[in-house]
Amino acid sequence: MNYSKELLNYTISFCVGLFIITYLIGIPYIVTGEPKIVKEYYIENFTTNVPLDYLFVLLYLCLSLYIIHKLQLENDLTKLIVVGITTAILTGGFYLYFTAYQKTNNFFSRWFHTVGYKSIIYDVILLCFIYYVYLLLSKKLH
């Protein structure tokens, strides 16, 4: 496996996916209905949170790819479903963790208390779209 090629593929997929889903279409605004906190995360704290999202998405996809590999999946739709389920479980876990405690000044506490389960829906859309771009680009490069 050519790791530098895969990382570049991921980086391009992440940038394209985040731009289209978040900045062009505005899915987090639409799904959450909470423009103030979305603006805080993606606009006001762009230089901190986009690199953070880059790492979060990478970790989510690495776990998804591990599951896909262990299950020996080859169908792209099935792979996308695994990415969606993995994302829902991970974000759902964070949602349960942060909402189990009182709201604090921590951004993620405020995020999950404000947008609730809708954060799961947004993450599933974003991660599946990024992974779909990744799959398309992988096919072009091989």
CORRARA-V100364 format. One record per residue. N is the residue number from 0. RES is the residue in one letter. SS is DSSP state (A for helix, B for strand, O for the rest). PSI is psi in radians with two decimals (* if undefined). NEAR is the number of other ideal C-beta (glycine too) atoms within 10 Angstrom. Layout:
BEGIN
n->N res->RES ss->SS psi->PSI near->NEAR
n->N res->RES ss->SS psi->PSI near->NEAR
END
This chain:
BEGIN
n->0 res->M ss->O psi->2.34 near->4
n->1 res->N ss->O psi->1.71 near->9
n->2 res->Y ss->A psi->-0.63 near->7
n->3 res->S ss->A psi->-0.65 near->7
n->4 res->K ss->A psi->-0.75 near->12
n->5 res->E ss->A psi->-0.71 near->14
n->6 res->L ss->A psi->-0.69 near->11
n->7 res->L ss->A psi->-0.71 near->13
n->8 res->N ss->A psi->-0.81 near->19
n->9 res->Y ss->A psi->-0.79 near->21
n->10 res->T ss->A psi->-0.78 near->12
n->11 res->I ss->A psi->-0.78 near->13
n->12 res->S ss->A psi->-0.73 near->22
n->13 res->F ss->A psi->-0.84 near->20
n->14 res->C ss->A psi->-0.80 near->14
n->15 res->V ss->A psi->-0.83 near->16
n->16 res->G ss->A psi->-0.83 near->21
n->17 res->L ss->A psi->-0.75 near->19
n->18 res->F ss->A psi->-0.88 near->11
n->19 res->I ss->A psi->-0.90 near->15
n->20 res->I ss->A psi->-0.78 near->21
n->21 res->T ss->A psi->-0.85 near->22
n->22 res->Y ss->A psi->-0.61 near->13
n->23 res->L ss->A psi->-0.93 near->9
n->24 res->I ss->O psi->-0.57 near->13
n->25 res->G ss->O psi->0.59 near->13
n->26 res->I ss->A psi->-0.73 near->18
n->27 res->P ss->A psi->-0.57 near->26
n->28 res->Y ss->A psi->-0.74 near->15
n->29 res->I ss->A psi->-0.85 near->13
n->30 res->V ss->A psi->-0.78 near->20
n->31 res->T ss->A psi->-0.53 near->18
n->32 res->G ss->O psi->0.35 near->11
n->33 res->E ss->O psi->1.29 near->17
n->34 res->P ss->A psi->-0.54 near->13
n->35 res->K ss->A psi->-0.84 near->7
n->36 res->I ss->A psi->-0.55 near->16
n->37 res->V ss->A psi->-0.76 near->22
n->38 res->K ss->A psi->-0.71 near->13
n->39 res->E ss->A psi->-0.77 near->15
n->40 res->Y ss->A psi->-0.89 near->20
n->41 res->Y ss->A psi->-0.34 near->18
n->42 res->I ss->A psi->-1.04 near->12
n->43 res->E ss->A psi->-0.57 near->10
n->44 res->N ss->O psi->0.60 near->13
n->45 res->F ss->A psi->-0.88 near->11
n->46 res->T ss->A psi->-0.34 near->7
n->47 res->T ss->A psi->-0.78 near->11
n->48 res->N ss->A psi->-0.50 near->16
n->49 res->V ss->A psi->-0.80 near->15
n->50 res->P ss->A psi->-0.61 near->10
n->51 res->L ss->A psi->-0.78 near->12
n->52 res->D ss->A psi->-0.66 near->17
n->53 res->Y ss->A psi->-0.79 near->15
n->54 res->L ss->A psi->-0.75 near->9
n->55 res->F ss->A psi->-0.83 near->16
n->56 res->V ss->A psi->-0.73 near->21
n->57 res->L ss->A psi->-0.79 near->15
n->58 res->L ss->A psi->-0.76 near->11
n->59 res->Y ss->A psi->-0.80 near->21
n->60 res->L ss->A psi->-0.62 near->21
n->61 res->C ss->A psi->-0.74 near->11
n->62 res->L ss->A psi->-0.73 near->16
n->63 res->S ss->A psi->-0.78 near->22
n->64 res->L ss->A psi->-0.60 near->17
n->65 res->Y ss->A psi->-0.80 near->12
n->66 res->I ss->A psi->-0.76 near->15
n->67 res->I ss->A psi->-0.75 near->20
n->68 res->H ss->A psi->-0.80 near->9
n->69 res->K ss->A psi->-0.61 near->8
n->70 res->L ss->O psi->-0.07 near->11
n->71 res->Q ss->O psi->0.82 near->6
n->72 res->L ss->O psi->2.46 near->14
n->73 res->E ss->O psi->-0.36 near->8
n->74 res->N ss->O psi->2.23 near->8
n->75 res->D ss->A psi->-0.65 near->14
n->76 res->L ss->A psi->-0.72 near->8
n->77 res->T ss->A psi->-0.70 near->12
n->78 res->K ss->A psi->-0.76 near->21
n->79 res->L ss->A psi->-0.67 near->18
n->80 res->I ss->A psi->-0.72 near->14
n->81 res->V ss->A psi->-0.75 near->19
n->82 res->V ss->A psi->-0.77 near->26
n->83 res->G ss->A psi->-0.80 near->17
n->84 res->I ss->A psi->-0.76 near->13
n->85 res->T ss->A psi->-0.78 near->20
n->86 res->T ss->A psi->-0.78 near->24
n->87 res->A ss->A psi->-0.71 near->17
n->88 res->I ss->A psi->-0.81 near->12
n->89 res->L ss->A psi->-0.89 near->18
n->90 res->T ss->A psi->-0.65 near->21
n->91 res->G ss->A psi->-0.68 near->15
n->92 res->G ss->A psi->-0.76 near->11
n->93 res->F ss->A psi->-0.70 near->16
n->94 res->Y ss->A psi->-0.86 near->22
n->95 res->L ss->A psi->-0.71 near->11
n->96 res->Y ss->A psi->-0.93 near->12
n->97 res->F ss->A psi->-0.55 near->18
n->98 res->T ss->A psi->-0.12 near->14
n->99 res->A ss->O psi->-0.29 near->8
n->100 res->Y ss->O psi->2.85 near->11
n->101 res->Q ss->O psi->2.66 near->7
n->102 res->K ss->O psi->2.33 near->13
n->103 res->T ss->O psi->-3.02 near->11
n->104 res->N ss->O psi->-0.19 near->6
n->105 res->N ss->O psi->2.33 near->11
n->106 res->F ss->A psi->-0.79 near->15
n->107 res->F ss->A psi->-0.55 near->14
n->108 res->S ss->A psi->-0.82 near->16
n->109 res->R ss->A psi->-0.69 near->16
n->110 res->W ss->A psi->-0.95 near->21
n->111 res->F ss->A psi->-0.60 near->24
n->112 res->H ss->A psi->-0.54 near->16
n->113 res->T ss->A psi->-0.88 near->16
n->114 res->V ss->A psi->-0.31 near->20
n->115 res->G ss->O psi->-2.51 near->14
n->116 res->Y ss->O psi->-0.30 near->13
n->117 res->K ss->A psi->-0.39 near->17
n->118 res->S ss->A psi->-0.58 near->22
n->119 res->I ss->A psi->-0.79 near->21
n->120 res->I ss->A psi->-0.82 near->17
n->121 res->Y ss->A psi->-0.82 near->21
n->122 res->D ss->A psi->-0.71 near->24
n->123 res->V ss->A psi->-0.78 near->19
n->124 res->I ss->A psi->-0.86 near->20
n->125 res->L ss->A psi->-0.86 near->23
n->126 res->L ss->A psi->-0.72 near->25
n->127 res->C ss->A psi->-0.68 near->19
n->128 res->F ss->A psi->-0.80 near->21
n->129 res->I ss->A psi->-0.75 near->24
n->130 res->Y ss->A psi->-0.64 near->26
n->131 res->Y ss->A psi->-0.76 near->16
n->132 res->V ss->A psi->-0.73 near->20
n->133 res->Y ss->A psi->-0.79 near->22
n->134 res->L ss->A psi->-0.78 near->16
n->135 res->L ss->A psi->-0.81 near->14
n->136 res->L ss->A psi->-0.68 near->16
n->137 res->S ss->A psi->-0.72 near->15
n->138 res->K ss->A psi->-0.63 near->9
n->139 res->K ss->A psi->-0.57 near->8
n->140 res->L ss->A psi->-0.22 near->11
n->141 res->H ss->O psi->* near->6
END
